[in-house]
Amino acid sequence: MSARELVVLGSSSAVPTKRRNHNGYFLRWDANGLLFDPGEGTQRQFRRAGLSAHDITRICVTHFHGDHSLGIPGIVQRIARDGVEHEVRAAFPASGERYWRRLRHATAFADTDVIVEQPVSGDSASLPGDSGITVTALPLEHRIETYGYRIAEPDGWRMLPDRLAQRGVAGPDIGRLQREGEIRNTAGERVALAECATPRRGQVAAFVMDTVPCANAVRLAQDADLLVVEATYLEDEAALAAEYRHLTAGQAGRIAAEAGARKVVLTHFSERYEEGDDARFVAEAARCFEGEIVLARDLERTAVPRRR
């Protein structure tokens, strides 16, 4: 299994279909396991995908419409039942805290104290507690308060073996050079990190769920290696998309293109569409976006692209 990959647990919108469960997305990122928008049936999809409650380190809820949150009770109770011991941070719009409370305590069960709530509000929220990444939430434009999420690895350096050898840096001194930025080699000469390495941009993943086109959708997706974005309607239903504050496949493609994303996963499809319509979603997004486009299918995995 890739250390960085997306597992699609569900790809429908308001109404699940025979081939598409309610929303649910699990992003495995090294030691982090981020579960986004667990809709109804997520616990079962977890089992079908070979995932465990122990894999979850964070839950991110974009908003409290049912297709994005009705799976919370089952997931919370599974975390408790399976005896997960590590912290599981839970981010959600602060304005919907009453819904979180109802879902979090929906039925009687032996509760757990490992869930750490992190309600988000305002123009931007940075969420602490993850290993090796930063998680940022920005508001989107939907019928109720909705936040998208950006997962970013810090920029770093790619060490160059030939340069290290030329400058007499080897063994534990390589790690020390990375940490300290400058050291003296065995000859007593000063060696700077920039002499032996090139900058390496950190990888980024973004989740843009229910919204109309807006500046924050582009900000979340800026230079993203992987963008998961709703594409509820095809272009011939653009008026309906605007009425219900959703994106069309073409609009999702334009957001990806404007942001300079690398790989796009289209998801959150209206139940009105059949399997024969799948190719149209990809084609409409491709009119604007020239990168790789993946049409989300339940239980399929897609890797975060390798570094540039």
C-alpha positions in Angstrom: 0.0 0.0 0.0 1.3 3.4 -0.9 2.3 5.7 2.0 0.3 8.5 0.4 -3.0 7.6 -1.2 -6.7 8.4 -1.3 -9.3 5.6 -0.7 -12.8 6.6 -2.0 -15.4 5.2 0.4 -18.3 6.9 -1.3 -18.9 9.2 -4.2 -22.6 10.0 -4.4 -24.2 13.2 -3.2 -27.5 13.5 -1.4 -28.9 10.1 -2.3 -26.7 7.0 -2.4 -27.1 4.7 -5.4 -26.5 1.0 -6.1 -22.9 1.7 -7.2 -22.2 4.9 -5.2 -22.3 5.2 -1.4 -22.7 8.5 0.5 -19.5 10.5 0.6 -16.4 9.3 2.4 -12.7 9.8 1.7 -9.7 8.4 3.5 -6.4 10.0 2.9 -3.4 8.0 4.1 -0.4 10.3 4.4 2.6 8.6 6.1 1.6 8.2 9.8 -1.6 10.3 9.3 -5.0 8.8 8.4 -7.5 11.6 7.6 -11.2 10.7 7.1 -13.2 13.3 5.2 -17.0 13.7 5.3 -18.1 10.3 6.6 -21.6 9.9 5.1 -24.0 7.1 5.9 -22.5 3.7 5.4 -18.9 4.8 6.0 -18.2 2.2 8.7 -19.2 -0.7 6.3 -17.2 0.9 3.4 -14.2 1.0 5.8 -14.4 -2.7 6.3 -14.8 -3.4 2.6 -11.7 -1.3 1.9 -9.6 -3.2 4.4 -9.3 -0.2 6.7 -9.5 -0.1 10.5 -10.6 2.5 13.0 -7.0 2.4 14.2 -6.0 3.9 10.9 -7.9 7.2 11.7 -5.9 10.1 13.2 -8.2 12.9 12.1 -11.8 13.4 11.0 -12.6 16.4 8.8 -16.2 17.4 8.2 -16.8 20.1 5.6 -20.4 20.8 6.6 -23.4 19.2 8.3 -25.6 18.1 5.4 -26.4 14.4 5.9 -24.4 13.0 3.0 -21.3 14.4 4.6 -21.9 13.6 8.2 -24.4 10.8 8.9 -21.6 8.3 9.2 -20.1 10.1 12.2 -22.0 8.0 14.9 -20.8 4.7 13.5 -17.2 5.8 13.1 -17.1 7.3 16.6 -18.6 4.2 18.1 -16.2 2.0 16.1 -13.2 4.0 17.5 -14.6 3.4 21.0 -15.4 -0.3 20.4 -12.1 -1.1 18.9 -10.2 0.6 21.7 -8.3 3.1 19.7 -5.7 4.6 22.1 -4.2 7.5 20.1 -5.8 10.9 19.7 -8.3 11.4 16.9 -8.7 15.1 16.1 -12.1 16.1 14.7 -12.5 19.3 12.7 -15.9 20.7 11.8 -17.6 24.1 11.3 -18.1 25.7 14.7 -21.5 27.0 13.6 -22.7 23.3 13.3 -21.4 22.2 16.7 -25.0 21.3 17.8 -25.1 18.8 15.0 -21.7 17.4 15.9 -22.9 16.9 19.5 -26.1 15.1 18.3 -24.1 12.9 15.9 -21.2 12.3 18.3 -23.6 11.1 21.0 -26.4 9.7 18.8 -26.9 6.4 20.7 -26.0 4.7 23.9 -22.5 3.2 23.8 -19.3 2.9 25.9 -17.8 6.2 25.0 -14.1 7.1 24.3 -12.1 10.1 25.4 -9.5 10.0 22.5 -11.5 12.3 20.2 -10.2 15.9 20.4 -12.7 18.4 19.0 -11.3 21.3 16.8 -14.2 23.4 15.6 -13.2 25.8 12.9 -14.4 29.3 12.2 -13.4 32.6 10.6 -11.6 33.3 7.4 -8.9 30.7 7.9 -8.1 28.1 10.6 -4.9 26.2 11.0 -5.4 22.9 12.9 -2.6 21.6 15.1 -1.7 18.0 16.1 -0.8 16.2 12.9 2.6 14.5 12.1 4.7 16.2 9.4 1.8 18.1 7.8 -0.3 21.3 8.3 -4.0 21.2 7.9 -5.7 24.4 7.0 -9.5 25.1 6.7 -11.0 27.9 4.5 -14.7 28.7 4.1 -16.5 27.9 0.9 -19.8 29.1 -0.5 -22.7 26.7 0.0 -26.2 26.9 1.4 -24.9 26.4 5.0 -21.4 27.2 6.4 -18.9 24.9 4.7 -15.1 24.6 4.9 -12.6 23.0 2.6 -9.4 21.5 3.8 -5.8 21.8 2.6 -3.1 19.3 3.7 0.4 20.5 3.2 3.8 19.0 3.8 6.5 21.6 4.7 9.0 22.5 1.9 12.3 20.7 2.4 15.6 19.9 0.6 16.7 17.1 -1.7 20.3 16.1 -0.8 22.7 15.7 -3.7 25.2 12.9 -3.1 27.9 14.2 -5.5 27.9 17.6 -3.9 28.0 16.1 -0.4 31.0 14.0 -1.4 32.8 17.0 -2.9 32.3 19.0 0.3 33.4 16.1 2.5 30.0 15.6 4.3 29.1 12.0 5.1 27.3 9.8 7.6 25.6 11.5 10.5 26.9 14.9 9.3 24.3 14.8 6.5 21.4 14.8 8.9 23.1 17.5 11.0 23.5 19.6 7.9 19.8 19.2 7.1 18.8 20.2 10.7 21.2 23.0 11.3 21.6 24.5 7.8 25.4 24.9 8.1 28.2 22.8 9.6 32.0 22.4 9.4 33.3 19.3 7.5 36.2 17.1 8.7 38.6 19.7 7.1 37.1 22.4 9.2 35.5 24.2 6.3 32.1 25.7 6.5 29.5 23.9 4.4 26.0 25.4 3.8 23.0 23.3 3.1 22.3 25.1 -0.2 25.7 23.9 -1.5 24.7 20.3 -1.2 20.9 20.3 -1.8 18.2 21.7 -4.0 14.8 23.0 -2.6 12.0 20.4 -2.6 8.5 21.6 -2.5 6.3 19.9 0.0 3.4 17.9 -1.4 -0.2 19.2 -1.0 -3.7 17.6 -1.1 -6.9 19.6 -1.1 -10.6 18.8 -0.5 -13.1 21.1 -2.1 -16.6 19.9 -1.4 -20.0 21.6 -1.7 -19.6 25.1 -3.1 -20.1 27.4 -6.0 -16.9 28.7 -7.8 -15.1 31.0 -5.4 -11.7 32.4 -4.6 -11.1 30.1 -1.6 -11.7 27.0 -3.7 -8.7 28.1 -5.8 -6.7 29.0 -2.7 -7.3 25.5 -1.2 -6.2 23.9 -4.5 -3.3 26.1 -5.3 -0.4 23.9 -6.6 -2.1 20.8 -5.1 -0.6 17.5 -6.1 -4.0 15.9 -5.5 -7.3 17.8 -5.6 -10.5 16.0 -4.5 -13.4 18.2 -5.8 -17.1 17.9 -6.1 -18.6 17.7 -9.6 -22.3 17.2 -8.8 -23.7 18.1 -12.2 -22.9 18.2 -15.8 -22.8 21.5 -17.7 -26.3 21.2 -19.1 -27.5 21.4 -15.4 -25.5 24.6 -14.7 -28.6 26.5 -13.5 -29.5 23.7 -11.1 -25.9 23.7 -9.8 -26.1 27.4 -9.1 -29.5 27.1 -7.4 -28.2 24.4 -5.0 -24.8 26.0 -4.7 -22.8 23.1 -6.3 -20.2 22.8 -9.0 -20.5 21.3 -12.4 -17.7 19.1 -13.8 -16.6 22.0 -16.0 -16.4 24.4 -13.1 -14.3 21.8 -11.1 -11.9 21.6 -14.1 -11.6 25.4 -14.2 -10.8 25.6 -10.5 -8.1 22.9 -11.0 -6.6 24.7 -13.9 -6.6 28.1 -12.3 -5.0 26.6 -9.2 -2.3 24.7 -11.1 -3.3 21.4 -9.6 -1.7 18.2 -10.9 -4.2 15.4 -10.4 -7.9 15.8 -9.9 -10.4 13.4 -8.4 -14.0 14.3 -9.4 -16.7 13.1 -7.0 -20.1 13.8 -5.3 -22.2 12.9 -8.3 -25.9 13.5 -8.4 -28.0 10.3 -8.3 -29.6 11.4 -11.6 -26.6 10.2 -13.5 -26.0 6.6 -14.7 -22.8 4.8 -15.5 -23.1 5.8 -19.1 -22.6 9.4 -18.1 -19.2 8.9 -16.4 -17.2 9.8 -19.5 -19.0 13.1 -19.9 -17.8 14.3 -16.4 -14.2 13.6 -17.4 -14.6 15.2 -20.8 -16.2 18.4 -19.5 -13.5 18.8 -16.8 -10.8 18.2 -19.5 -12.0 21.1 -21.6 -10.3 23.4 -19.0 -7.9 21.2 -17.1 -5.0 19.4 -18.9 -3.7 17.3 -16.0 -4.7 13.9 -14.9 -8.4 13.4 -14.1 -9.7 10.5 -12.1 -13.5 9.8 -11.9 -14.1 8.7 -8.3 -15.4 5.1 -7.9 -16.2 3.6 -4.6 -13.4 1.5 -2.9 -10.9 2.5 -5.6 -7.5 3.9 -4.5 -5.5 6.6 -6.2 -1.9 7.5 -5.3 -0.7 11.0 -4.5 1.5 11.8 -7.5 5.2 11.5 -7.0 7.1 14.7 -6.3 7.9 16.8 -9.3 
